[in-house]
Amino acid sequence: MVTTTDSPTPGPSIPAENTVLVALLADRAALDVTLDRFAGAFTVLSGLLVTSSDAAVLDRVRAPDLLADWPLPGDVDCARGVDLLRQSGAAPEDEAVVRRDYNRLFYGPGPMIAPPYESVHRSEERLVFEQETMQVRAAYAAFGLAAPRLNKEPDDHLGLELGFLGALCVQAMDAIDAGDEPELVRVLTGIQDFLDEHLLEWGPQCLAQAAEGATTLFYRGVAALGLGTLRSARDIFLPLP
């Protein structure tokens, strides 16, 4: 994500019915730790899904010490994802093998196994740059952010949406540090709304397609990490149905 020059929307008050938000705000120290963990998970996943990983990234991501420090270790899919990435490094799956699998899954040529665009999953036409793309663009802009290749690549790429949530987690931590209650409420509400209205509506389906269609341990692992992270985010930030 990149910063825009637009002014952010003023912070809202806390709706009484938003009991999850009230509970999150009750313990700022615990909230800061939670946000830090999700910022790390969302940001790492964003980098792994926006583009194929080169050799240096593969070495770093699959390093045993980094895998041992995955920020959401308690989720079963995240644990499985860490193990698959560890196996990928031991295989070893090199940059060329990983790139071919990435292209098969998310890019082409040919039909994508796991189209990484929200509008493809949610619009009737199953095309990019549909209504969902514009809605995601507006959500980014409300927090002073924009897709890095605006009008050239769809804003609703899975990696960009994950990166947006990572950026919001950082903004929320900054608001805690600054003692800015209205901004903290605004950003946390933005995280809740974006998860509920966008990413959780299609991200798990895309990641499940990737997990099923991947030929590498690497992208099976990335998909598992993504599924576990989204489930954990739902459990932490959204009320139970």
C-alpha positions, 0 to 999 in steps of 0.5 A: 500500500502507498499513502495518499494526500487525502485527509482521513475521515473523522473518528466515530464514537463506539456503538454500544452494540459493538461489544467486540470493539468495547472488549478490545478497547478495555485492555490497551496493552493486550490490544497492542500485542494483538494488533502487532501480531496481526500486522506481522501476519497480514504483511508477510502474507501480502508480500507472498501473494502480491508477487512470486517470491525470489530466492532471497525471499524464499530463504528468509521466509523458510528460515527455521527461526522465522517460522518458529516466530510466526505471530499466530501459532495457536491456529491449526491451519497456521501450524500446518502452514508453518510445517509445510513451509519448513518442508518446502525449504528442506525439499528444496523447492527453488525459485523457478518451481515456486514461480511456476506454481504462483503463475498457475494459481494466481496469474496465468497464462491460461485460466487462474486456479485461484483468481486473486481478485475480489470482483472475480469471486463476487461479481456476476460477470466474474471480471476485474475492475467491477463494483467490488474493486471500486468499493475496495478503492474507497475503503483504502482512500478512507484511511489515506491509502491507495493501491501502488499501481492505481488504475493499472492493476485491480485494487482488490487483489488478495495480497493488497487487501491483506496489506491494507489490513496490516497497514490498519493494524499499524495505524491502530497501534500508532493511535494507541501510542498517541492516546488518540481515542477517536482515531483508534475507534475509527481504525478498529471499526475499519478493520471490522468493516473490511473483514466483514464486507470484503476479505472474509466474503471471498478470501477463504474461498480463494485460499482454499482453491490455492491450497487444493490446486498448488503443486508446491509445498510452498504455496500449500503452506502460504494458503494454510497460513492465510486461511488460519490468519483470516479465521483468527482475525474473524474470531478476534475482531468480529462478533459471533453470528 
